[in-house]
Amino acid sequence: MQNYSSDAPIYDPKYDHFNRFPFSQRVADVISKRNDPSSIVIGIYGAWGDGKTSVLNFIEGELEKENHVVCLRFNPWRFGDEDQMLTNFFNDLATAIDRSIETEKERIGDFIGKYGKPLASFIGRGEVADGLKSFFTDVDIEELRERIENLLEEERKRVVILIDDIDRLEKNEIQAVFRLVKLTADFKYTAYVLAFDKHIVSSALQEKYGENAIETGNSFLEKIIQVPLVLPSIESEALRTFCFNEINQVLSFSNIELTEEDVRRFVGNFSKGLEVHLKTPRQAKLYSNILMFSLPILKNEANVVDLMLVEGIRVLLPKVYALIRDNRDLFLKGSTSGFGYDYDQKEKVRRKERIESALEEFIQEERGQIIDLLCFLFPKLNSVFGNNFYGGDTELKWSELQRICSPQYFQRYFTYAVTTKDVSDLAINELLEYSEYSSPEEIVNKIKEILTDKNAETFVSKLRRLSKKFTILQSKNLAISIAKVGNNLPNPVQFLRSMNTFGQGAMFTGQCIENLKSKEEQFELAKDVISNADTLYFATECFIWFPRDTEDRPNPQGFSEEEYSKLSAILAKRISFEFRNTEKMEIGKIENFPYVLSIWNEYGEPKEATNTITRKIQTDKNFVFELLNAHTLTGFGEFNVRKSSFRRNNYDSIIVTIEPIVIVEAIKEVFKDLVLDDSYPEFLDVPRNEELSRQFLWIHNKVVDEETSKKEMDSNMK
């Protein structure tokens, strides 16, 4: 199984990808063949993740082949404070030496146990130097030194103490390690090999031993480290190959196969924008570990190349990654020319300065490379750093490719999940496949498993974007299925109702009809949508969006006037059926009721709409207010949403079907003593029903006066 650890030092030279083993061999060879009995301190300098631990492993492995060398791998991470560190250092040293002694000589551990005092009772929080003097008397420590040195000389042994990860310690712990080395490194026949990041350690030491930052820390190091060795730099080609091999393993593990074009796009953009920032094997390993997490999770839910590049930015350019993650509009917005040229130019400058300011730490060439990478991931930035602009067709293509530059997919690249407002592409693809061989009833059940109030907008939007690629069978089955779930589509009150999910679902059925090549199939599908829609409201909304072929808007895939009239008659029959029981006539739930009434009146049985509505008003006087209210538009104020006033156009619309006197009589039965002013009754502080009544009566009186005046004028002219 893939190793997720970003710290994966190696022991076996056959896994040495960066030619560290020959360097390690030389260091081990120098130590093992050294004849000088004096101690020596070797420093292995390298950045985090540069392979220092692997080098120590190789050195230790080579030294263990030598019978005269005793290796002690001392780990300062194990101890909470200086007194524990000191105690355990001497115990570990004694154990390592005693284990290597083949004769019956007195063990060093026995000597320490016999003469050493309880260290913690003396040291407290003081210096290691003080602790060491408390641990042994001056005579004892000199005797200990002599015994160790004599024993090693007699046994022809040399002790090599290897200490790793010093640069990962807290500053006070780093200082303690070097005090320990300083105090004990003058034992003969001993050698220290210390691996650390010189810059980090120097910074920690300067706080203890001087005020002049790095210079003081470096000076202290120079007094302790006798042989400073800098790890050989890794060839960029070797590191690049290692990184790509790691990526290949992840792709194989995730069962993802890139096309040649995908490989070209990834390698080209990685090499140009990210490779220069890849410095250590640990970064490469961290990158592959992150991909091991994200690629399987977002498989089939995001663009693989984009995801791999974004994760590369996350590892190698963390500040740029945070800028992208936290500033969606900065990268996704296009031209704002709708606000005017000046505004557009100012916005362009603002966005450009915002991105460039985040790249100030890089040299100019690197900044240009990063901007090129960002422009690849977010093509709309080309309008900021150049003059390229992209239209709606391109954005649709980005969405189809699941690219990060698509607003529908951006968030997935940072949440590693399909949010509650989103819909899995895998679920959509399964639905499309299911719709090829299942009945509309079965498809409806499948849709209901996916659909929620939160994700309905995204669900319908995705189906609409994909509709042009539907097969004939998919178009038929999905149009009917969506018609059957229309009431499940959110329909909030808003300025453009056609833009909400309810309206978008109705548009989708029209798109599916337009997909069919045969006029007969189109007509049959339209009939099925009208009859299968779960509510009359949704059936009418779908009917509004059926494609039409008119003189003003020619559309070969649309319905002719004759076909449209036949479909209108079919809709009128459904309206008649729905309203056959006037007691259940709830017109307040039908936002487009005036349109429903006009279809019924024009294409239904003669006078059926007039007689049915008239009968309803006469048996239920309050129904007249529902009727008037249904004919008014919804107004959107700054702080509220309310029905607008009843206007002349509403009056003209309603009297096409209903005799105005029927409404007048119903109003007067409810409001018997209404007195009207000469001015139109607007913004009245009265209940809504009374407001509508006054407005209708005022308009009606004006119409009657106009007709009377016209008749008198016509009579006088004769």
Helices and strands as residue ranges (DSSP letters): G 13-15, H 20-32, E 40-45, H 52-63, E 69-74, G 76-78, H 82-100, H 108-115, H 120-123, H 128-135, H 138-154, E 158-163, G 166-168, H 171-184, E 190-196, H 198-209, H 213-224, E 227-230, H 236-253, H 260-273, G 275-277, H 281-297, H 304-316, H 318-326, H 328-332, G 337-339, H 341-357, H 364-377, G 379-381, H 382-385, H 392-400, H 412-415, H 425-434, H 440-450, H 456-466, G 467-469, H 472-484, G 486-488, G 497-499, H 501-515, H 519-532, H 536-544, H 561-578, G 582-584, G 587-589, H 593-603, H 608-619, H 623-630, E 634-636, E 641-643, H 648-654, H 660-670, H 688-717
